[in-house]
């Protein structure tokens, strides 16, 4: 249960990073989308059990 919750929170962070790509001015939108998708992939790896936190 704890691993699922951690993966869910990581997924939410990745989704907010990806969706916020065009409303921020710190980095380019393509870099922001790339980082967001990498965070989402990390959450998936945690959820599937390949990485444990």
C-alpha positions, 0 to 999 in steps of 0.5 A, spaced: 500 500 500 505 504 501 509 503 495 502 504 491 501 511 494 508 513 493 508 511 486 501 515 485 504 521 489 510 521 484 505 520 478 502 527 480 508 530 481 510 528 474 503 530 471 504 537 474 510 538 471 508 536 464 502 540 464 505 546 467 510 546 461 507 552 458 505 556 464 512 557 467 518 561 464 524 557 467 526 552 462 523 551 455 517 547 454 520 541 451 525 540 457 519 541 462 515 536 458 521 531 458 523 532 465 515 531 467 515 524 462 521 522 466 518 523 473 512 519 470 516 513 468 520 513 475 513 513 478 511 507 474 518 503 475 516 504 483 509 502 482 511 496 478 517 494 484 523 495 479 525 500 484 523 500 492 523 507 496 
